[in-house]
């Protein structure tokens, strides 16, 4: 098996492409540990510099993930607002059915920025899509949850959209859906991300089968840090012998975390009837396997931790720290070397990152529970932020 793997690894390099994409999932309360919905986005993009920014929108204030060099500040790549509306996207490569030129495309960030600024519910988002100027300039799967129990993906192209309701037991019998870079209503067998879809779906299915509930912590540690590959049948996190056999070197192809992975976000929604402001946006800035998840709540107002935001077009300190260590994971820059990862470097930073992250969850979850009971405010998370900042 290992000789076969090494052969596939060598051949695979010939066909290696760097497609910008994302892996995502929505879990309804049916699948989660506490009955609250969870929305996960593992972001892949060509822009490695990310930060979180607070915005006063047309109707609502919101937190959004943005590209740090973005000076227009009219794009959001995931986020949540004060009324519990949260949105993300994955690029689709099998929905576009027109000849709209490429220079008019890639407007997904603009759509999500407007949605965060103006939408309270899924219905609001649907009305926005109906009224949106055509062509919309998008080919994407938008994942949305709201404070009223709504949870759905929207497969959207330039002139139409289709809702895929994660609350529908006929569509999502186990209360979750995984999306990568193809759409269910798009061209059959076209698109991208099929291996990553299988990787994520298998891990989730196994967790549910063992009666393991889904939590934000589990998602960050078992999905955004997995090095399971469904085609090769390997899991680098579990097979030390294989890692040593290959001297720690592996091709960066079809794992969920990739060189292009720049952020991981899990939005922890609210149950119906709970204050929407209790929505939590757990965020890792930078390459997720070696980063640390931090809880953010819109109730904090403009008080995004200083290490997660920045002024002007500068990058977040947390992201800079992460990217510096990421250089050891992808140290070869000449020839095809950039297509290889050094798993020993991942191990070097991932283990201590998880240890810190476990302490973050251990400290933050009791505070969040108190906030839900009205016994604390989001400002009480500042002690957690102080702890996280000590690692930078």
Secondary structure, 3 states (H helix, E strand, C coil): CHHHHHHHHHHHHHHCCCCCCEEEEEECCCCECCCCCEEEEEEECCCCCEEEEEEECCCCEEEEEEECCCCCCCCCCCEEECCCCEEEEEECCCCCCCCCCHHHCCCHHHHHHHHHHHCCCHHHHHHHHHHCCCCCCCCEEEEEECCCCCEEEEEECCCCEEEEECCCCCCCCCCEEEECECCCCCCCCCCECHHHHHHHHHHHHHHHHCCCCECHHHHHHHCCCCCEECCCCEECCCCHHHHHHCCCEEECCCCCCCCCEEEEEEEECCCCCCCHHHCEEEEEECCHHHCCCEEECHHHCCCCCHHHCCCCCCCCHHHHHHHHHHHHHCCCCCHHHHHEEEHHHHHHHHHHHHHHHHHHHHHHHHHHHHHHCCCCCHHHHHHHHHHHHCCC
